[in-house]
Structures are given as C-alpha cells and as structure tokens.
Amino acid sequence: MVSGNCGGGEGVLILLWGLPGAGKTTLARALVGRLGAVHVESDAVRKRLFPAPAYTADEHGAVFAKAEALAREALEAGRHVVFDATNLTRRDRRRFVGLARAAGAGLLAVRVTAPEEVLRQRLSRPREGYSDAGVPVLERMQGRVERVEGRAVVVDSRFPFEPTVTLIARLVEEMR
C-alpha cells in the first residue's frame, strides 16, 4: 500500500503492522530518528489514557480515536507520522488509510515480521517500553493477520534495520 499525494511538502503516514514482538517499535524509533517523524504508538497512547489497561472494546475505541487525532494533527502540520500498532486486519488499518487520504498525505504500509520462534523468544523475556504483550497475546493474534491491499514494504526484523530505514526514507522522499 504505497501511494503518493498531490502536493509538495505534505507528510507521509508510515503505517507499521505486524504481530507482537515483531520489532515495530524498534523500527519506528529508527524511522523517527532518520525522518524527524512523529511517532504515534498505540501502546503508549493506551498507557497514557489507561494506566492499568483492561483491553476492553471501549478502551480500544478510545485509544485508536486518540491515536488518529494525534496522527491527523501531525499530518495537517505537514509532518511525517509513523503509526505503530499491530494493525493486523483491513478493518484495523481502514481508519488510518482514510486519514491519509483525507489529509492529502502519502501512505506507506510496512509489515514487520520475524519467524514465530523469534517472536516467542522476544515475548518470553522482560520487555522495555509500553507493550504488555506476551506469548498468549501472540497466540490469540496469529490467526487475525490479513494481507495489505496493494504494495507494501516487508521487513524481517532479524536483520539490521539500517537498509530498511534507508529504503523507507527514499520512498517517503519520492512521495513528497
């Protein structure tokens, strides 16, 4: 799902997606450093809104409404946004695809992946950051993965991110 926009200087929404433990947040941080983008991380938004999250449907709705508002504000200011969430289904991604269109922003989907055994190892260790996901969450989410329509960059997080960051930076520049 790579699409350009009509004007010059607009922001690009980089829509990360993948299972827990895939490395989305690590890649997001590298992209933010390289592009000066705004990082909208669903886990961070959740912890700010709900310090002891219950992961209910109402909570989920509030988290993604806030994430969308933060992304919209940055895109309307002409900034790039890295949206960091599992985004496993077309339905999960739909609101952010629509946001990019409405904001006249470019859109770049990036799937972050790793083999299941790597994901399980990562999720079995103590984690840094905002995510509470462990192996049981991975197991619940594995069956939900739906392909992205259109083109997407696919990243295997077992390998260094620098070539991927360079590629994404070039694609973002071409979309401006």
ChimeraX attribute file (.defattr): number of C-alpha atoms within 10 A of each C-alpha:
attribute: neighborCount
match mode: 1-to-1
recipient: residues
	/A:1	14
	/A:2	17
	/A:3	18
	/A:4	18
	/A:5	18
	/A:6	11
	/A:7	12
	/A:8	10
	/A:9	14
	/A:10	21
	/A:11	27
	/A:12	29
	/A:13	29
	/A:14	25
	/A:15	25
	/A:16	27
	/A:17	26
	/A:18	25
	/A:19	25
	/A:20	26
	/A:21	27
	/A:22	26
	/A:23	23
	/A:24	26
	/A:25	24
	/A:26	13
	/A:27	23
	/A:28	24
	/A:29	17
	/A:30	16
	/A:31	25
	/A:32	16
	/A:33	13
	/A:34	14
	/A:35	19
	/A:36	14
	/A:37	22
	/A:38	21
	/A:39	22
	/A:40	23
	/A:41	21
	/A:42	22
	/A:43	21
	/A:44	19
	/A:45	18
	/A:46	23
	/A:47	15
	/A:48	13
	/A:49	14
	/A:50	14
	/A:51	10
	/A:52	9
	/A:53	14
	/A:54	11
	/A:55	12
	/A:56	9
	/A:57	9
	/A:58	9
	/A:59	15
	/A:60	15
	/A:61	12
	/A:62	16
	/A:63	22
	/A:64	19
	/A:65	13
	/A:66	17
	/A:67	23
	/A:68	18
	/A:69	14
	/A:70	17
	/A:71	25
	/A:72	21
	/A:73	14
	/A:74	21
	/A:75	25
	/A:76	16
	/A:77	12
	/A:78	17
	/A:79	21
	/A:80	27
	/A:81	29
	/A:82	29
	/A:83	27
	/A:84	24
	/A:85	23
	/A:86	24
	/A:87	23
	/A:88	21
	/A:89	15
	/A:90	15
	/A:91	10
	/A:92	15
	/A:93	19
	/A:94	11
	/A:95	14
	/A:96	22
	/A:97	19
	/A:98	12
	/A:99	19
	/A:100	25
	/A:101	16
	/A:102	12
	/A:103	21
	/A:104	19
	/A:105	30
	/A:106	25
	/A:107	27
	/A:108	25
	/A:109	25
	/A:110	24
	/A:111	24
	/A:112	22
	/A:113	21
	/A:114	18
	/A:115	11
	/A:116	15
	/A:117	9
	/A:118	15
	/A:119	20
	/A:120	19
	/A:121	12
	/A:122	17
	/A:123	20
	/A:124	14
	/A:125	10
	/A:126	9
	/A:127	13
	/A:128	7
	/A:129	9
	/A:130	15
	/A:131	16
	/A:132	14
	/A:133	15
	/A:134	19
	/A:135	17
	/A:136	11
	/A:137	13
	/A:138	17
	/A:139	14
	/A:140	9
	/A:141	15
	/A:142	14
	/A:143	9
	/A:144	13
	/A:145	15
	/A:146	14
	/A:147	11
	/A:148	17
	/A:149	10
	/A:150	9
	/A:151	12
	/A:152	18
	/A:153	16
	/A:154	15
	/A:155	21
	/A:156	15
	/A:157	21
	/A:158	12
	/A:159	10
	/A:160	11
	/A:161	17
	/A:162	13
	/A:163	10
	/A:164	20
	/A:165	20
	/A:166	14
	/A:167	13
	/A:168	20
	/A:169	15
	/A:170	11
	/A:171	17
	/A:172	22
	/A:173	13
	/A:174	10
	/A:175	22
	/A:176	16
